[in-house]
Amino acid sequence: MRRPCLVAVMVAILGVAAVVPAAEVSTPPFFALLPFDYPGPLIRVCRTDYGICLIPYTIQPGTPCDCRAAGGTWLPGVSIH
């Protein structure tokens, strides 16, 4: 009787633990301006004077790029990785 209850509790805990990290780290839209200390992993980043943004990986490092601020303004930057 104890073993099925223990297994059910462990499955519930592992299920919640697997969902929580996925909800915390979501991929931002391309070109949306983010703070420099954005916590999620980003494959290719454009750096501006005001922050960073996710850009398509096909843009080579060192090339010019732009990030879009909240008001719709495009900010020039450079692809850093």
A tleap script that builds the chain and sets N, CA, C and O, in Angstrom:
source leaprc.protein.ff14SB
mol = sequence {
  NMET ARG ARG PRO CYS LEU VAL ALA VAL MET
  VAL ALA ILE LEU GLY VAL ALA ALA VAL VAL
  PRO ALA ALA GLU VAL SER THR PRO PRO PHE
  PHE ALA LEU LEU PRO PHE ASP TYR PRO GLY
  PRO LEU ILE ARG VAL CYS ARG THR ASP TYR
  GLY ILE CYS LEU ILE PRO TYR THR ILE GLN
  PRO GLY THR PRO CYS ASP CYS ARG ALA ALA
  GLY GLY THR TRP LEU PRO GLY VAL SER ILE
  CHIE
}
set mol.1.N position { 0.813 -1.188 0.000 }
set mol.1.CA position { 0.000 0.000 0.000 }
set mol.1.C position { 0.864 1.262 0.000 }
set mol.1.O position { 0.518 2.253 -0.643 }
set mol.2.N position { 1.963 1.226 0.706 }
set mol.2.CA position { 2.836 2.391 0.776 }
set mol.2.C position { 3.544 2.650 -0.552 }
set mol.2.O position { 3.703 3.797 -0.969 }
set mol.3.N position { 3.961 1.584 -1.203 }
set mol.3.CA position { 4.727 1.741 -2.433 }
set mol.3.C position { 3.922 2.460 -3.528 }
set mol.3.O position { 4.471 3.374 -4.144 }
set mol.4.N position { 2.664 2.112 -3.809 }
set mol.4.CA position { 1.910 2.852 -4.834 }
set mol.4.C position { 1.721 4.324 -4.482 }
set mol.4.O position { 1.776 5.183 -5.362 }
set mol.5.N position { 1.500 4.620 -3.209 }
set mol.5.CA position { 1.357 6.020 -2.794 }
set mol.5.C position { 2.669 6.772 -2.983 }
set mol.5.O position { 2.674 7.911 -3.451 }
set mol.6.N position { 3.760 6.150 -2.628 }
set mol.6.CA position { 5.070 6.773 -2.781 }
set mol.6.C position { 5.365 7.039 -4.251 }
set mol.6.O position { 5.870 8.105 -4.605 }
set mol.7.N position { 5.057 6.084 -5.095 }
set mol.7.CA position { 5.281 6.254 -6.538 }
set mol.7.C position { 4.403 7.379 -7.068 }
set mol.7.O position { 4.869 8.189 -7.869 }
set mol.8.N position { 3.161 7.449 -6.648 }
set mol.8.CA position { 2.253 8.503 -7.104 }
set mol.8.C position { 2.745 9.884 -6.679 }
set mol.8.O position { 2.680 10.833 -7.460 }
set mol.9.N position { 3.231 10.001 -5.460 }
set mol.9.CA position { 3.755 11.279 -4.974 }
set mol.9.C position { 5.005 11.678 -5.751 }
set mol.9.O position { 5.154 12.845 -6.114 }
set mol.10.N position { 5.886 10.750 -6.008 }
set mol.10.CA position { 7.117 11.045 -6.760 }
set mol.10.C position { 6.790 11.485 -8.193 }
set mol.10.O position { 7.410 12.414 -8.710 }
set mol.11.N position { 5.837 10.833 -8.824 }
set mol.11.CA position { 5.438 11.207 -10.186 }
set mol.11.C position { 4.858 12.620 -10.189 }
set mol.11.O position { 5.151 13.411 -11.086 }
set mol.12.N position { 4.048 12.933 -9.203 }
set mol.12.CA position { 3.468 14.273 -9.122 }
set mol.12.C position { 4.546 15.330 -8.925 }
set mol.12.O position { 4.508 16.381 -9.565 }
set mol.13.N position { 5.496 15.064 -8.056 }
set mol.13.CA position { 6.581 16.022 -7.803 }
set mol.13.C position { 7.434 16.217 -9.047 }
set mol.13.O position { 7.752 17.350 -9.409 }
set mol.14.N position { 7.805 15.134 -9.700 }
set mol.14.CA position { 8.621 15.238 -10.902 }
set mol.14.C position { 7.863 15.926 -12.029 }
set mol.14.O position { 8.463 16.667 -12.807 }
set mol.15.N position { 6.578 15.701 -12.130 }
set mol.15.CA position { 5.777 16.367 -13.151 }
set mol.15.C position { 5.733 17.864 -12.956 }
set mol.15.O position { 5.858 18.615 -13.924 }
set mol.16.N position { 5.557 18.315 -11.728 }
set mol.16.CA position { 5.550 19.748 -11.430 }
set mol.16.C position { 6.939 20.335 -11.641 }
set mol.16.O position { 7.067 21.438 -12.172 }
set mol.17.N position { 7.975 19.618 -11.235 }
set mol.17.CA position { 9.346 20.108 -11.396 }
set mol.17.C position { 9.713 20.248 -12.864 }
set mol.17.O position { 10.486 21.139 -13.217 }
set mol.18.N position { 9.187 19.405 -13.718 }
set mol.18.CA position { 9.494 19.485 -15.146 }
set mol.18.C position { 8.761 20.637 -15.820 }
set mol.18.O position { 9.266 21.195 -16.794 }
set mol.19.N position { 7.590 21.004 -15.327 }
set mol.19.CA position { 6.795 22.070 -15.933 }
set mol.19.C position { 7.291 23.445 -15.509 }
set mol.19.O position { 7.277 24.368 -16.325 }
set mol.20.N position { 7.723 23.616 -14.281 }
set mol.20.CA position { 8.119 24.928 -13.755 }
set mol.20.C position { 9.282 25.536 -14.535 }
set mol.20.O position { 9.163 26.693 -14.939 }
set mol.21.N position { 10.406 24.842 -14.779 }
set mol.21.CA position { 11.485 25.479 -15.534 }
set mol.21.C position { 11.069 25.835 -16.956 }
set mol.21.O position { 11.514 26.855 -17.482 }
set mol.22.N position { 10.238 25.032 -17.584 }
set mol.22.CA position { 9.806 25.339 -18.937 }
set mol.22.C position { 8.981 26.617 -18.972 }
set mol.22.O position { 9.056 27.370 -19.943 }
set mol.23.N position { 8.204 26.874 -17.943 }
set mol.23.CA position { 7.381 28.073 -17.901 }
set mol.23.C position { 8.219 29.312 -17.613 }
set mol.23.O position { 7.876 30.402 -18.072 }
set mol.24.N position { 9.299 29.170 -16.871 }
set mol.24.CA position { 10.124 30.316 -16.501 }
set mol.24.C position { 10.964 30.836 -17.661 }
set mol.24.O position { 11.180 32.043 -17.762 }
set mol.25.N position { 11.435 29.973 -18.523 }
set mol.25.CA position { 12.315 30.370 -19.607 }
set mol.25.C position { 11.560 30.225 -20.923 }
set mol.25.O position { 11.460 29.130 -21.478 }
set mol.26.N position { 11.030 31.341 -21.415 }
set mol.26.CA position { 10.366 31.319 -22.701 }
set mol.26.C position { 11.221 32.101 -23.695 }
set mol.26.O position { 11.931 33.031 -23.313 }
set mol.27.N position { 11.152 31.731 -24.936 }
set mol.27.CA position { 11.945 32.388 -25.965 }
set mol.27.C position { 11.283 33.708 -26.345 }
set mol.27.O position { 10.110 33.727 -26.717 }
set mol.28.N position { 12.020 34.804 -26.256 }
set mol.28.CA position { 11.443 36.098 -26.645 }
set mol.28.C position { 11.310 36.184 -28.165 }
set mol.28.O position { 11.970 35.431 -28.880 }
set mol.29.N position { 10.473 37.085 -28.667 }
set mol.29.CA position { 10.361 37.238 -30.119 }
set mol.29.C position { 11.637 37.847 -30.698 }
set mol.29.O position { 12.367 38.559 -30.008 }
set mol.30.N position { 11.892 37.558 -31.969 }
set mol.30.CA position { 13.049 38.144 -32.635 }
set mol.30.C position { 12.976 39.663 -32.583 }
set mol.30.O position { 11.904 40.248 -32.736 }
set mol.31.N position { 14.119 40.295 -32.367 }
set mol.31.CA position { 14.336 41.739 -32.427 }
set mol.31.C position { 13.725 42.534 -31.273 }
set mol.31.O position { 13.873 43.756 -31.249 }
set mol.32.N position { 13.044 41.895 -30.312 }
set mol.32.CA position { 12.484 42.612 -29.161 }
set mol.32.C position { 13.607 42.965 -28.189 }
set mol.32.O position { 14.375 42.091 -27.786 }
set mol.33.N position { 13.705 44.233 -27.811 }
set mol.33.CA position { 14.764 44.699 -26.924 }
set mol.33.C position { 14.627 44.078 -25.538 }
set mol.33.O position { 13.552 44.110 -24.938 }
set mol.34.N position { 15.710 43.519 -25.040 }
set mol.34.CA position { 15.770 42.861 -23.731 }
set mol.34.C position { 16.860 43.517 -22.896 }
set mol.34.O position { 17.755 44.151 -23.456 }
set mol.35.N position { 16.813 43.383 -21.570 }
set mol.35.CA position { 17.897 43.923 -20.739 }
set mol.35.C position { 19.183 43.127 -20.943 }
set mol.35.O position { 19.153 41.972 -21.367 }
set mol.36.N position { 20.301 43.757 -20.639 }
set mol.36.CA position { 21.599 43.087 -20.785 }
set mol.36.C position { 21.685 41.813 -19.950 }
set mol.36.O position { 22.365 40.865 -20.340 }
set mol.37.N position { 20.999 41.781 -18.801 }
set mol.37.CA position { 21.073 40.620 -17.911 }
set mol.37.C position { 19.908 39.650 -18.113 }
set mol.37.O position { 19.466 39.013 -17.157 }
set mol.38.N position { 19.409 39.532 -19.336 }
set mol.38.CA position { 18.318 38.598 -19.630 }
set mol.38.C position { 18.734 37.191 -19.200 }
set mol.38.O position { 19.816 36.737 -19.570 }
set mol.39.N position { 17.890 36.485 -18.420 }
set mol.39.CA position { 18.314 35.212 -17.825 }
set mol.39.C position { 18.321 34.009 -18.764 }
set mol.39.O position { 18.985 33.016 -18.466 }
set mol.40.N position { 17.618 34.064 -19.867 }
set mol.40.CA position { 17.510 32.885 -20.729 }
set mol.40.C position { 18.658 32.767 -21.716 }
set mol.40.O position { 19.324 33.754 -22.031 }
set mol.41.N position { 18.884 31.552 -22.202 }
set mol.41.CA position { 19.936 31.358 -23.220 }
set mol.41.C position { 19.453 31.855 -24.582 }
set mol.41.O position { 18.314 31.595 -24.971 }
set mol.42.N position { 20.299 32.554 -25.292 }
set mol.42.CA position { 19.987 33.054 -26.626 }
set mol.42.C position { 21.089 32.601 -27.585 }
set mol.42.O position { 22.274 32.746 -27.285 }
set mol.43.N position { 20.701 32.060 -28.725 }
set mol.43.CA position { 21.682 31.523 -29.673 }
set mol.43.C position { 22.463 32.637 -30.348 }
set mol.43.O position { 23.694 32.612 -30.354 }
set mol.44.N position { 21.769 33.611 -30.914 }
set mol.44.CA position { 22.433 34.717 -31.606 }
set mol.44.C position { 21.871 36.013 -31.053 }
set mol.44.O position { 20.654 36.154 -30.930 }
set mol.45.N position { 22.739 36.966 -30.714 }
set mol.45.CA position { 22.343 38.191 -30.013 }
set mol.45.C position { 22.829 39.423 -30.760 }
set mol.45.O position { 23.951 39.463 -31.264 }
set mol.46.N position { 21.957 40.430 -30.820 }
set mol.46.CA position { 22.334 41.752 -31.312 }
set mol.46.C position { 22.486 42.640 -30.078 }
set mol.46.O position { 21.600 42.688 -29.225 }
set mol.47.N position { 23.613 43.338 -29.992 }
set mol.47.CA position { 23.864 44.219 -28.842 }
set mol.47.C position { 23.747 45.664 -29.284 }
set mol.47.O position { 24.356 46.076 -30.272 }
set mol.48.N position { 22.953 46.437 -28.540 }
set mol.48.CA position { 22.830 47.876 -28.766 }
set mol.48.C position { 23.318 48.601 -27.514 }
set mol.48.O position { 23.726 47.968 -26.540 }
set mol.49.N position { 23.273 49.923 -27.547 }
set mol.49.CA position { 23.642 50.707 -26.362 }
set mol.49.C position { 22.610 50.575 -25.249 }
set mol.49.O position { 22.890 50.926 -24.103 }
set mol.50.N position { 21.407 50.068 -25.575 }
set mol.50.CA position { 20.310 50.026 -24.620 }
set mol.50.C position { 19.929 48.625 -24.162 }
set mol.50.O position { 19.105 48.486 -23.258 }
set mol.51.N position { 20.495 47.599 -24.749 }
set mol.51.CA position { 20.183 46.225 -24.386 }
set mol.51.C position { 20.534 45.269 -25.505 }
set mol.51.O position { 21.324 45.590 -26.393 }
set mol.52.N position { 19.937 44.087 -25.452 }
set mol.52.CA position { 20.203 43.049 -26.444 }
set mol.52.C position { 18.879 42.547 -27.011 }
set mol.52.O position { 17.812 42.822 -26.462 }
set mol.53.N position { 18.963 41.807 -28.118 }
set mol.53.CA position { 17.774 41.164 -28.647 }
set mol.53.C position { 18.173 39.873 -29.354 }
set mol.53.O position { 19.303 39.717 -29.818 }
set mol.54.N position { 17.226 38.969 -29.421 }
set mol.54.CA position { 17.402 37.709 -30.127 }
set mol.54.C position { 17.270 37.974 -31.616 }
set mol.54.O position { 16.333 38.645 -32.048 }
set mol.55.N position { 18.206 37.451 -32.406 }
set mol.55.CA position { 18.156 37.590 -33.860 }
set mol.55.C position { 18.321 36.205 -34.482 }
set mol.55.O position { 18.801 35.287 -33.817 }
set mol.56.N position { 17.931 36.043 -35.741 }
set mol.56.CA position { 18.089 34.733 -36.392 }
set mol.56.C position { 19.552 34.300 -36.432 }
set mol.56.O position { 20.445 35.131 -36.597 }
set mol.57.N position { 19.795 33.001 -36.280 }
set mol.57.CA position { 21.167 32.496 -36.232 }
set mol.57.C position { 21.880 32.627 -37.566 }
set mol.57.O position { 23.098 32.460 -37.630 }
set mol.58.N position { 21.143 32.923 -38.639 }
set mol.58.CA position { 21.778 33.069 -39.955 }
set mol.58.C position { 22.549 34.381 -40.080 }
set mol.58.O position { 23.346 34.537 -41.004 }
set mol.59.N position { 22.326 35.326 -39.165 }
set mol.59.CA position { 23.077 36.584 -39.170 }
set mol.59.C position { 24.436 36.321 -38.527 }
set mol.59.O position { 24.515 35.888 -37.377 }
set mol.60.N position { 25.485 36.583 -39.264 }
set mol.60.CA position { 26.838 36.293 -38.808 }
set mol.60.C position { 27.302 37.275 -37.733 }
set mol.60.O position { 26.948 38.453 -37.787 }
set mol.61.N position { 28.090 36.810 -36.753 }
set mol.61.CA position { 28.644 37.715 -35.735 }
set mol.61.C position { 29.479 38.823 -36.387 }
set mol.61.O position { 30.211 38.591 -37.349 }
set mol.62.N position { 29.347 40.023 -35.836 }
set mol.62.CA position { 30.098 41.168 -36.333 }
set mol.62.C position { 29.351 41.991 -37.375 }
set mol.62.O position { 29.826 43.056 -37.770 }
set mol.63.N position { 28.208 41.524 -37.821 }
set mol.63.CA position { 27.446 42.278 -38.812 }
set mol.63.C position { 26.465 43.226 -38.122 }
set mol.63.O position { 26.039 42.965 -36.997 }
set mol.64.N position { 26.105 44.324 -38.790 }
set mol.64.CA position { 25.130 45.253 -38.208 }
set mol.64.C position { 23.760 44.596 -38.065 }
set mol.64.O position { 23.378 43.747 -38.871 }
set mol.65.N position { 23.031 44.999 -37.033 }
set mol.65.CA position { 21.689 44.471 -36.788 }
set mol.65.C position { 20.900 45.539 -36.042 }
set mol.65.O position { 21.453 46.571 -35.663 }
set mol.66.N position { 19.624 45.297 -35.833 }
set mol.66.CA position { 18.756 46.245 -35.145 }
set mol.66.C position { 17.874 45.517 -34.144 }
set mol.66.O position { 17.516 44.356 -34.342 }
set mol.67.N position { 17.523 46.220 -33.056 }
set mol.67.CA position { 16.567 45.723 -32.069 }
set mol.67.C position { 15.401 46.703 -32.007 }
set mol.67.O position { 15.588 47.905 -32.194 }
set mol.68.N position { 14.203 46.195 -31.747 }
set mol.68.CA position { 13.016 47.025 -31.684 }
set mol.68.C position { 12.664 47.321 -30.224 }
set mol.68.O position { 12.442 46.405 -29.433 }
set mol.69.N position { 12.616 48.595 -29.881 }
set mol.69.CA position { 12.249 49.025 -28.521 }
set mol.69.C position { 10.736 48.926 -28.356 }
set mol.69.O position { 10.018 48.680 -29.325 }
set mol.70.N position { 10.250 49.120 -27.125 }
set mol.70.CA position { 8.826 48.982 -26.818 }
set mol.70.C position { 7.962 49.945 -27.626 }
set mol.70.O position { 6.841 49.595 -27.994 }
set mol.71.N position { 8.444 51.123 -27.905 }
set mol.71.CA position { 7.672 52.108 -28.659 }
set mol.71.C position { 7.702 51.894 -30.160 }
set mol.71.O position { 7.086 52.659 -30.902 }
set mol.72.N position { 8.401 50.875 -30.623 }
set mol.72.CA position { 8.494 50.597 -32.049 }
set mol.72.C position { 9.729 51.188 -32.704 }
set mol.72.O position { 9.930 51.006 -33.905 }
set mol.73.N position { 10.558 51.888 -31.948 }
set mol.73.CA position { 11.784 52.470 -32.469 }
set mol.73.C position { 12.824 51.380 -32.693 }
set mol.73.O position { 13.007 50.505 -31.847 }
set mol.74.N position { 13.506 51.435 -33.835 }
set mol.74.CA position { 14.571 50.473 -34.136 }
set mol.74.C position { 15.896 51.062 -33.687 }
set mol.74.O position { 16.225 52.199 -34.024 }
set mol.75.N position { 16.660 50.276 -32.919 }
set mol.75.CA position { 17.950 50.721 -32.371 }
set mol.75.C position { 19.067 49.938 -33.056 }
set mol.75.O position { 19.035 48.708 -33.076 }
set mol.76.N position { 20.056 50.640 -33.618 }
set mol.76.CA position { 21.147 49.949 -34.312 }
set mol.76.C position { 22.090 49.254 -33.332 }
set mol.76.O position { 22.289 49.718 -32.210 }
set mol.77.N position { 22.663 48.141 -33.770 }
set mol.77.CA position { 23.604 47.392 -32.949 }
set mol.77.C position { 24.486 46.519 -33.814 }
set mol.77.O position { 24.566 46.686 -35.031 }
set mol.78.N position { 25.151 45.577 -33.150 }
set mol.78.CA position { 26.025 44.650 -33.862 }
set mol.78.C position { 25.818 43.259 -33.282 }
set mol.78.O position { 25.621 43.099 -32.078 }
set mol.79.N position { 25.865 42.258 -34.150 }
set mol.79.CA position { 25.703 40.867 -33.719 }
set mol.79.C position { 26.968 40.430 -32.999 }
set mol.79.O position { 28.065 40.534 -33.548 }
set mol.80.N position { 26.821 39.938 -31.764 }
set mol.80.CA position { 28.008 39.576 -30.984 }
set mol.80.C position { 28.233 38.080 -30.839 }
set mol.80.O position { 29.369 37.672 -30.597 }
set mol.81.N position { 27.224 37.251 -30.971 }
set mol.81.CA position { 27.407 35.790 -30.962 }
set mol.81.C position { 26.160 35.110 -31.399 }
set mol.81.O position { 26.115 33.881 -31.458 }
savepdb mol mol.pdb
quit
